[in-house]
């Protein structure tokens, strides 16, 4: 659990350096988590090889777990796919000169 918190913090910090905008989708109500935080949760789960939502929601820190509902998570992550891929491309462009990294 501690690793998930540390990984989440590092990935969020990196994404905030790359993208200043916190929300990409136009939403009627004010979301509990910003779009960049949702993308960070998704990238953290991929980084930690968590392929089960059940497992992901068990290891999420309480401050995030109480703010995310699973159906909302699924819906928003699908809508944010394009933006997540754009962020991946920007990360790759920053480290493309070094061939030791692979981002999937």
VMD Tcl script that builds the backbone (N, CA, C; Angstrom):
set m [mol new atoms 312]
animate dup $m
set s [atomselect $m all]
$s set {name element resname resid chain x y z} {
  {N N UNK 1 A 0.822 -1.190 0.000}
  {CA C UNK 1 A 0.000 0.000 0.000}
  {C C UNK 1 A 0.867 1.255 0.000}
  {N N UNK 2 A 1.953 1.228 0.756}
  {CA C UNK 2 A 2.832 2.388 0.806}
  {C C UNK 2 A 3.442 2.644 -0.567}
  {N N UNK 3 A 3.799 1.563 -1.284}
  {CA C UNK 3 A 4.344 1.732 -2.625}
  {C C UNK 3 A 3.330 2.364 -3.558}
  {N N UNK 4 A 2.070 2.007 -3.415}
  {CA C UNK 4 A 1.049 2.581 -4.283}
  {C C UNK 4 A 0.911 4.080 -4.035}
  {N N UNK 5 A 1.005 4.498 -2.778}
  {CA C UNK 5 A 0.914 5.922 -2.459}
  {C C UNK 5 A 2.115 6.670 -3.031}
  {N N UNK 6 A 3.301 6.100 -2.859}
  {CA C UNK 6 A 4.522 6.737 -3.371}
  {C C UNK 6 A 4.501 6.791 -4.898}
  {N N UNK 7 A 4.101 5.687 -5.531}
  {CA C UNK 7 A 4.028 5.658 -6.993}
  {C C UNK 7 A 3.004 6.658 -7.515}
  {N N UNK 8 A 1.861 6.709 -6.863}
  {CA C UNK 8 A 0.823 7.660 -7.253}
  {C C UNK 8 A 1.368 9.096 -7.173}
  {N N UNK 9 A 2.043 9.417 -6.090}
  {CA C UNK 9 A 2.591 10.764 -5.911}
  {C C UNK 9 A 3.619 11.125 -6.970}
  {N N UNK 10 A 4.488 10.185 -7.300}
  {CA C UNK 10 A 5.523 10.453 -8.309}
  {C C UNK 10 A 4.915 10.619 -9.699}
  {N N UNK 11 A 3.963 9.767 -10.036}
  {CA C UNK 11 A 3.333 9.861 -11.356}
  {C C UNK 11 A 2.514 11.141 -11.464}
  {N N UNK 12 A 1.805 11.504 -10.406}
  {CA C UNK 12 A 1.024 12.745 -10.414}
  {C C UNK 12 A 1.944 13.954 -10.585}
  {N N UNK 13 A 3.058 13.949 -9.892}
  {CA C UNK 13 A 4.021 15.055 -10.004}
  {C C UNK 13 A 4.554 15.173 -11.434}
  {N N UNK 14 A 4.883 14.039 -12.049}
  {CA C UNK 14 A 5.373 14.043 -13.428}
  {C C UNK 14 A 4.315 14.573 -14.389}
  {N N UNK 15 A 3.075 14.108 -14.236}
  {CA C UNK 15 A 2.007 14.550 -15.136}
  {C C UNK 15 A 1.702 16.036 -14.959}
  {N N UNK 16 A 1.803 16.539 -13.731}
  {CA C UNK 16 A 1.564 17.964 -13.503}
  {C C UNK 16 A 2.673 18.821 -14.090}
  {N N UNK 17 A 3.881 18.282 -14.208}
  {CA C UNK 17 A 4.967 19.011 -14.861}
  {C C UNK 17 A 4.748 19.066 -16.367}
  {N N UNK 18 A 4.186 17.998 -16.918}
  {CA C UNK 18 A 3.971 17.912 -18.364}
  {C C UNK 18 A 2.725 18.684 -18.785}
  {N N UNK 19 A 1.660 18.584 -17.989}
  {CA C UNK 19 A 0.371 19.192 -18.341}
  {C C UNK 19 A -0.110 20.091 -17.210}
  {N N UNK 20 A -0.344 21.340 -17.520}
  {CA C UNK 20 A -0.814 22.285 -16.518}
  {C C UNK 20 A -2.320 22.186 -16.289}
  {N N UNK 21 A -3.021 21.720 -17.300}
  {CA C UNK 21 A -4.473 21.610 -17.221}
  {C C UNK 21 A -4.849 20.409 -16.349}
  {N N UNK 22 A -5.768 20.594 -15.408}
  {CA C UNK 22 A -6.158 19.515 -14.507}
  {C C UNK 22 A -7.357 18.715 -15.024}
  {N N UNK 23 A -8.243 19.348 -15.789}
  {CA C UNK 23 A -9.428 18.681 -16.318}
  {C C UNK 23 A -9.476 18.829 -17.827}
  {N N UNK 24 A -9.815 17.740 -18.492}
  {CA C UNK 24 A -9.902 17.736 -19.949}
  {C C UNK 24 A -11.350 17.670 -20.423}
  {N N UNK 25 A -12.196 17.011 -19.663}
  {CA C UNK 25 A -13.593 16.830 -20.036}
  {C C UNK 25 A -14.445 17.957 -19.467}
  {N N UNK 26 A -15.432 18.371 -20.230}
  {CA C UNK 26 A -16.397 19.356 -19.719}
  {C C UNK 26 A -17.475 18.599 -18.952}
  {N N UNK 27 A -17.572 18.879 -17.670}
  {CA C UNK 27 A -18.537 18.180 -16.841}
  {C C UNK 27 A -19.497 19.181 -16.214}
  {N N UNK 28 A -20.722 18.743 -16.047}
  {CA C UNK 28 A -21.754 19.612 -15.495}
  {C C UNK 28 A -21.488 19.871 -14.014}
  {N N UNK 29 A -21.255 18.804 -13.273}
  {CA C UNK 29 A -20.985 18.963 -11.839}
  {C C UNK 29 A -19.478 18.973 -11.590}
  {N N UNK 30 A -19.097 19.500 -10.465}
  {CA C UNK 30 A -17.689 19.561 -10.102}
  {C C UNK 30 A -17.239 18.177 -9.623}
  {N N UNK 31 A -16.286 17.531 -10.325}
  {CA C UNK 31 A -15.881 16.174 -9.930}
  {C C UNK 31 A -15.072 16.161 -8.638}
  {N N UNK 32 A -15.127 15.039 -7.931}
  {CA C UNK 32 A -14.364 14.893 -6.692}
  {C C UNK 32 A -12.877 14.770 -6.975}
  {N N UNK 33 A -12.531 14.149 -8.097}
  {CA C UNK 33 A -11.136 14.035 -8.527}
  {C C UNK 33 A -10.993 14.658 -9.904}
  {N N UNK 34 A -9.893 15.326 -10.130}
  {CA C UNK 34 A -9.659 15.913 -11.443}
  {C C UNK 34 A -9.322 14.805 -12.445}
  {N N UNK 35 A -9.397 15.145 -13.722}
  {CA C UNK 35 A -9.091 14.170 -14.763}
  {C C UNK 35 A -7.645 13.697 -14.673}
  {N N UNK 36 A -6.742 14.599 -14.357}
  {CA C UNK 36 A -5.332 14.226 -14.261}
  {C C UNK 36 A -5.125 13.242 -13.105}
  {N N UNK 37 A -5.902 13.367 -12.034}
  {CA C UNK 37 A -5.804 12.422 -10.924}
  {C C UNK 37 A -6.355 11.049 -11.318}
  {N N UNK 38 A -7.423 11.031 -12.113}
  {CA C UNK 38 A -7.946 9.760 -12.612}
  {C C UNK 38 A -6.923 9.065 -13.499}
  {N N UNK 39 A -6.312 9.828 -14.381}
  {CA C UNK 39 A -5.290 9.256 -15.254}
  {C C UNK 39 A -4.121 8.741 -14.421}
  {N N UNK 40 A -3.770 9.465 -13.370}
  {CA C UNK 40 A -2.681 9.040 -12.493}
  {C C UNK 40 A -3.014 7.721 -11.811}
  {N N UNK 41 A -4.238 7.567 -11.336}
  {CA C UNK 41 A -4.646 6.301 -10.715}
  {C C UNK 41 A -4.528 5.169 -11.728}
  {N N UNK 42 A -4.973 5.412 -12.952}
  {CA C UNK 42 A -4.918 4.390 -13.988}
  {C C UNK 42 A -3.474 4.036 -14.344}
  {N N UNK 43 A -2.626 5.034 -14.521}
  {CA C UNK 43 A -1.225 4.772 -14.844}
  {C C UNK 43 A -0.498 4.089 -13.692}
  {N N UNK 44 A -0.848 4.437 -12.472}
  {CA C UNK 44 A -0.237 3.783 -11.308}
  {C C UNK 44 A -0.607 2.306 -11.273}
  {N N UNK 45 A -1.868 2.001 -11.560}
  {CA C UNK 45 A -2.276 0.591 -11.564}
  {C C UNK 45 A -1.571 -0.171 -12.682}
  {N N UNK 46 A -1.393 0.454 -13.832}
  {CA C UNK 46 A -0.666 -0.199 -14.919}
  {C C UNK 46 A 0.796 -0.390 -14.547}
  {N N UNK 47 A 1.394 0.613 -13.948}
  {CA C UNK 47 A 2.796 0.545 -13.542}
  {C C UNK 47 A 3.025 -0.572 -12.526}
  {N N UNK 48 A 2.073 -0.751 -11.633}
  {CA C UNK 48 A 2.202 -1.769 -10.591}
  {C C UNK 48 A 1.647 -3.127 -11.032}
  {N N UNK 49 A 1.306 -3.258 -12.310}
  {CA C UNK 49 A 0.776 -4.501 -12.893}
  {C C UNK 49 A -0.485 -4.986 -12.185}
  {N N UNK 50 A -1.344 -4.054 -11.869}
  {CA C UNK 50 A -2.628 -4.396 -11.259}
  {C C UNK 50 A -3.669 -4.444 -12.372}
  {N N UNK 51 A -4.129 -5.632 -12.681}
  {CA C UNK 51 A -5.091 -5.779 -13.762}
  {C C UNK 51 A -6.509 -6.018 -13.270}
  {N N UNK 52 A -6.688 -6.067 -11.971}
  {CA C UNK 52 A -7.998 -6.294 -11.387}
  {C C UNK 52 A -8.481 -5.031 -10.696}
  {N N UNK 53 A -9.684 -4.599 -11.060}
  {CA C UNK 53 A -10.259 -3.424 -10.397}
  {C C UNK 53 A -10.482 -3.688 -8.918}
  {N N UNK 54 A -10.872 -4.900 -8.601}
  {CA C UNK 54 A -11.097 -5.250 -7.204}
  {C C UNK 54 A -9.814 -5.033 -6.398}
  {N N UNK 55 A -8.710 -5.514 -6.930}
  {CA C UNK 55 A -7.421 -5.336 -6.244}
  {C C UNK 55 A -7.020 -3.870 -6.191}
  {N N UNK 56 A -7.247 -3.150 -7.276}
  {CA C UNK 56 A -6.919 -1.722 -7.313}
  {C C UNK 56 A -7.661 -0.975 -6.224}
  {N N UNK 57 A -8.941 -1.208 -6.109}
  {CA C UNK 57 A -9.737 -0.481 -5.125}
  {C C UNK 57 A -9.439 -0.921 -3.687}
  {N N UNK 58 A -8.831 -2.086 -3.524}
  {CA C UNK 58 A -8.411 -2.505 -2.185}
  {C C UNK 58 A -7.136 -1.808 -1.743}
  {N N UNK 59 A -6.242 -1.479 -2.696}
  {CA C UNK 59 A -4.963 -0.875 -2.292}
  {C C UNK 59 A -4.938 0.641 -2.423}
  {N N UNK 60 A -5.998 1.210 -2.990}
  {CA C UNK 60 A -6.032 2.672 -3.091}
  {C C UNK 60 A -6.010 3.291 -1.694}
  {N N UNK 61 A -5.305 4.389 -1.537}
  {CA C UNK 61 A -5.345 5.077 -0.244}
  {C C UNK 61 A -6.770 5.530 0.064}
  {N N UNK 62 A -7.091 5.604 1.335}
  {CA C UNK 62 A -8.447 5.975 1.755}
  {C C UNK 62 A -8.885 7.322 1.193}
  {N N UNK 63 A -7.945 8.267 1.101}
  {CA C UNK 63 A -8.334 9.584 0.608}
  {C C UNK 63 A -8.803 9.528 -0.849}
  {N N UNK 64 A -8.324 8.544 -1.623}
  {CA C UNK 64 A -8.796 8.381 -3.005}
  {C C UNK 64 A -9.973 7.424 -3.081}
  {N N UNK 65 A -9.907 6.353 -2.319}
  {CA C UNK 65 A -10.934 5.324 -2.380}
  {C C UNK 65 A -12.306 5.862 -1.999}
  {N N UNK 66 A -12.358 6.762 -1.057}
  {CA C UNK 66 A -13.639 7.334 -0.635}
  {C C UNK 66 A -14.199 8.310 -1.661}
  {N N UNK 67 A -13.350 8.772 -2.574}
  {CA C UNK 67 A -13.782 9.762 -3.554}
  {C C UNK 67 A -14.082 9.163 -4.929}
  {N N UNK 68 A -13.809 7.872 -5.109}
  {CA C UNK 68 A -14.007 7.234 -6.414}
  {C C UNK 68 A -15.027 6.111 -6.281}
  {N N UNK 69 A -16.007 6.125 -7.161}
  {CA C UNK 69 A -16.923 4.996 -7.278}
  {C C UNK 69 A -16.502 4.200 -8.502}
  {N N UNK 70 A -16.642 2.890 -8.432}
  {CA C UNK 70 A -16.121 2.052 -9.514}
  {C C UNK 70 A -16.777 2.332 -10.855}
  {N N UNK 71 A -18.087 2.524 -10.873}
  {CA C UNK 71 A -18.744 2.785 -12.153}
  {C C UNK 71 A -18.321 4.143 -12.726}
  {N N UNK 72 A -18.131 5.128 -11.858}
  {CA C UNK 72 A -17.660 6.445 -12.309}
  {C C UNK 72 A -16.233 6.329 -12.826}
  {N N UNK 73 A -15.416 5.553 -12.114}
  {CA C UNK 73 A -14.027 5.334 -12.537}
  {C C UNK 73 A -13.982 4.742 -13.941}
  {N N UNK 74 A -14.755 3.687 -14.172}
  {CA C UNK 74 A -14.766 3.040 -15.492}
  {C C UNK 74 A -15.201 3.991 -16.598}
  {N N UNK 75 A -16.265 4.709 -16.350}
  {CA C UNK 75 A -16.796 5.617 -17.355}
  {C C UNK 75 A -15.797 6.723 -17.697}
  {N N UNK 76 A -15.231 7.338 -16.677}
  {CA C UNK 76 A -14.311 8.457 -16.924}
  {C C UNK 76 A -13.000 7.993 -17.545}
  {N N UNK 77 A -12.501 6.829 -17.139}
  {CA C UNK 77 A -11.249 6.333 -17.720}
  {C C UNK 77 A -11.437 6.055 -19.205}
  {N N UNK 78 A -12.570 5.519 -19.581}
  {CA C UNK 78 A -12.834 5.294 -21.016}
  {C C UNK 78 A -12.875 6.616 -21.773}
  {N N UNK 79 A -13.503 7.624 -21.178}
  {CA C UNK 79 A -13.590 8.933 -21.838}
  {C C UNK 79 A -12.230 9.627 -21.904}
  {N N UNK 80 A -11.358 9.327 -20.958}
  {CA C UNK 80 A -10.049 9.984 -20.888}
  {C C UNK 80 A -8.965 9.242 -21.662}
  {N N UNK 81 A -9.314 8.185 -22.368}
  {CA C UNK 81 A -8.314 7.384 -23.070}
  {C C UNK 81 A -7.470 8.230 -24.028}
  {N N UNK 82 A -8.113 9.058 -24.821}
  {CA C UNK 82 A -7.392 9.891 -25.793}
  {C C UNK 82 A -6.380 10.798 -25.080}
  {N N UNK 83 A -6.788 11.433 -24.009}
  {CA C UNK 83 A -5.910 12.352 -23.282}
  {C C UNK 83 A -4.760 11.606 -22.613}
  {N N UNK 84 A -5.051 10.401 -22.120}
  {CA C UNK 84 A -4.003 9.579 -21.512}
  {C C UNK 84 A -2.946 9.220 -22.556}
  {N N UNK 85 A -3.382 8.872 -23.743}
  {CA C UNK 85 A -2.432 8.534 -24.805}
  {C C UNK 85 A -1.605 9.751 -25.227}
  {N N UNK 86 A -2.214 10.924 -25.244}
  {CA C UNK 86 A -1.462 12.143 -25.569}
  {C C UNK 86 A -0.395 12.416 -24.507}
  {N N UNK 87 A -0.728 12.208 -23.252}
  {CA C UNK 87 A 0.253 12.385 -22.180}
  {C C UNK 87 A 1.383 11.374 -22.303}
  {N N UNK 88 A 1.062 10.142 -22.664}
  {CA C UNK 88 A 2.105 9.129 -22.871}
  {C C UNK 88 A 3.070 9.558 -23.970}
  {N N UNK 89 A 2.522 10.074 -25.059}
  {CA C UNK 89 A 3.374 10.515 -26.168}
  {C C UNK 89 A 4.288 11.650 -25.740}
  {N N UNK 90 A 3.777 12.551 -24.914}
  {CA C UNK 90 A 4.607 13.660 -24.441}
  {C C UNK 90 A 5.711 13.169 -23.520}
  {N N UNK 91 A 5.412 12.169 -22.706}
  {CA C UNK 91 A 6.445 11.585 -21.842}
  {C C UNK 91 A 7.512 10.909 -22.693}
  {N N UNK 92 A 7.081 10.156 -23.692}
  {CA C UNK 92 A 8.021 9.463 -24.569}
  {C C UNK 92 A 8.898 10.458 -25.318}
  {N N UNK 93 A 8.336 11.558 -25.760}
  {CA C UNK 93 A 9.133 12.542 -26.501}
  {C C UNK 93 A 10.220 13.155 -25.616}
  {N N UNK 94 A 9.982 13.220 -24.316}
  {CA C UNK 94 A 10.997 13.759 -23.401}
  {C C UNK 94 A 12.143 12.786 -23.175}
  {N N UNK 95 A 11.866 11.494 -23.241}
  {CA C UNK 95 A 12.909 10.514 -22.962}
  {C C UNK 95 A 13.301 9.698 -24.191}
  {N N UNK 96 A 12.899 10.120 -25.371}
  {CA C UNK 96 A 13.129 9.325 -26.579}
  {C C UNK 96 A 14.610 9.181 -26.920}
  {N N UNK 97 A 15.446 10.084 -26.461}
  {CA C UNK 97 A 16.868 9.978 -26.778}
  {C C UNK 97 A 17.535 8.835 -26.022}
  {N N UNK 98 A 16.950 8.398 -24.928}
  {CA C UNK 98 A 17.495 7.305 -24.145}
  {C C UNK 98 A 16.742 6.027 -24.501}
  {N N UNK 99 A 17.425 5.044 -25.018}
  {CA C UNK 99 A 16.792 3.805 -25.498}
  {C C UNK 99 A 16.577 2.768 -24.392}
  {N N UNK 100 A 16.870 3.098 -23.147}
  {CA C UNK 100 A 16.731 2.140 -22.061}
  {C C UNK 100 A 15.310 2.055 -21.514}
  {N N UNK 101 A 14.402 2.893 -21.996}
  {CA C UNK 101 A 13.047 2.929 -21.452}
  {C C UNK 101 A 12.046 2.395 -22.456}
  {N N UNK 102 A 11.005 1.815 -21.938}
  {CA C UNK 102 A 9.899 1.339 -22.769}
  {C C UNK 102 A 8.597 1.685 -22.072}
  {N N UNK 103 A 7.734 2.447 -22.722}
  {CA C UNK 103 A 6.444 2.823 -22.146}
  {C C UNK 103 A 5.356 2.207 -23.001}
  {N N UNK 104 A 4.515 1.440 -22.343}
  {CA C UNK 104 A 3.423 0.764 -23.087}
  {C C UNK 104 A 2.113 1.404 -22.806}
}
mol reanalyze $m
mol bondsrecalc $m
mol representation Tube
mol addrep $m
